[in-house]
Amino acid sequence: MKVPIASPVMTEKMIEAAAAALRNERLTLGESVFKFEEAFAKMCGSRHAIAVSSGTAALQLALQAHGVKAGDRIIAPAMSFVATTNAFVPFGSVPGFVDVLEKDYTMDPAKLKAAVDTKTKAIIPVHLYGHIAAMDEINDIAKETNLVVIEDACQAHGAVYKGRIAGNLANAGCFSFYPTKNMHVGGDGGMITTNDDKVADACQRMRHCGRKKGSNYEHDIIGYTYRLNSANAAVGIEQLRMLPEWNQKRRAAAKMYDQMLKGVGDLVLPPQPTDEVTPVFHLFTLRTPRRYELKTFLDGKGVGVGLNYEIPIHLQPIYRQMYGSREGMLPVTERMCKEVIAIPMFADISAEQIKYVVECVKEFYSK
Ligand SMILES: Cc1ncc(COP(=O)(O)O)c(C=O)c1O
């Protein structure tokens, strides 16, 4: 048996929706884009959703719409995909990395508090693997210190924190629709959610080359070509309809893994839902000091694995070079990044596939 690490869905209905948009709509910022935004905002409980070309673009525009500029320091975890900070490094803002909590791999609020300095302007908590960060504590610190909080919800579409949905837990939320995410748009895409009319307006103008509202040739803000294509939005509408069911299936798969892998070898399993957090298991990530051995073994068995993330952002070669960061700065992050290994997780993973993956993991530990 072969079990992939992820398996993006593309149904005939989604293909037809894209074809209809290609035939009948403006190719960018067509009707489907606005319908997709409306549906996405509703799902998050946010006043606005602004569709863009990627999650990275979403983070960049959300920060800039809040007035973040060159020289400002932005605090983020280094245990994330590099795009979390790539979103602002090119326009001259400086990353201030903080460590994560060992229990759920999200930003450690105590470390955040200690890391805020006079240059700090914004905080980006990352809802890693689909598990929401400690938003109450993070928002409290932001309020005390007058900082902007932008959720990196690129892995957390539909995740719930104390009854509220990811993307509606801070000043703005940013999502990615990269194909392996919990929902996609048949290519790259992203979304910004916010309850702030001015932020929404700035994001809408910046994604569209900085055009003045209602004008084709007048530009009153520096902007970018970060629009979402109409065909992608049409796919997104259909994917969004499926999201609640898919997230439920991911949670059911995660529960099976949890029950079957508990107590196996030296494995540390990811957090399950609690009264406060309903995660969406973008990834199902195990931890073991033997992760390279386990990877080699599972590779040989046809089981897809991921090392998310093998290198924390601050230790990526370009970040070392630009900011002089080195080992030892973020002990928890660095230890986690030496041990994490993601096993297959997608909405349509079958019980047989889960059993096979578990059998292979058990076989590895029985040797
Ligand atoms: C945590 C996180 N942040 C940001 C991004 C960037 O999204 P994109 O690849 O759509 O630019 C991703 C996904 O790739 C991500 O997983």
The ligand as an SDF file (V2000), in Angstrom:
LIG
                    3D

 16 16  0  0  0  0  0  0  0  0999 V2000
    2.2600   28.9020    8.6280 C   0  0  0  0  0  0  0  0  0  0  0  0
    2.2810   29.4180    7.2130 C   0  0  0  0  0  0  0  0  0  0  0  0
    2.4370   30.7320    6.9960 N   0  0  0  0  0  0  0  0  0  0  0  0
    2.4390   31.2420    5.7550 C   0  0  0  0  0  0  0  0  0  0  0  0
    2.2860   30.4440    4.6450 C   0  0  0  0  0  0  0  0  0  0  0  0
    2.3480   31.0670    3.2900 C   0  0  0  0  0  0  0  0  0  0  0  0
    1.3070   30.7700    2.4540 O   0  0  0  0  0  0  0  0  0  0  0  0
    1.5360   30.7310    0.8500 P   0  0  0  0  0  0  0  0  0  0  0  0
    2.3440   29.5370    0.5470 O   0  0  0  0  0  0  0  0  0  0  0  0
    0.1410   30.6530    0.3160 O   0  0  0  0  0  0  0  0  0  0  0  0
    2.2040   32.0140    0.4910 O   0  0  0  0  0  0  0  0  0  0  0  0
    2.1060   29.0550    4.8210 C   0  0  0  0  0  0  0  0  0  0  0  0
    1.8740   28.1090    3.7190 C   0  0  0  0  0  0  0  0  0  0  0  0
    2.4790   27.8360    2.8150 O   0  0  0  0  0  0  0  0  0  0  0  0
    2.1230   28.5320    6.1390 C   0  0  0  0  0  0  0  0  0  0  0  0
    1.9870   27.2270    6.3510 O   0  0  0  0  0  0  0  0  0  0  0  0
  1  2  1  0
  2  3  1  0
  2 15  2  0
  3  4  2  0
  4  5  1  0
  5  6  1  0
  5 12  2  0
  6  7  1  0
  7  8  1  0
  8  9  2  0
  8 10  1  0
  8 11  1  0
 12 13  1  0
 12 15  1  0
 13 14  2  0
 15 16  1  0
M  END
$$$$
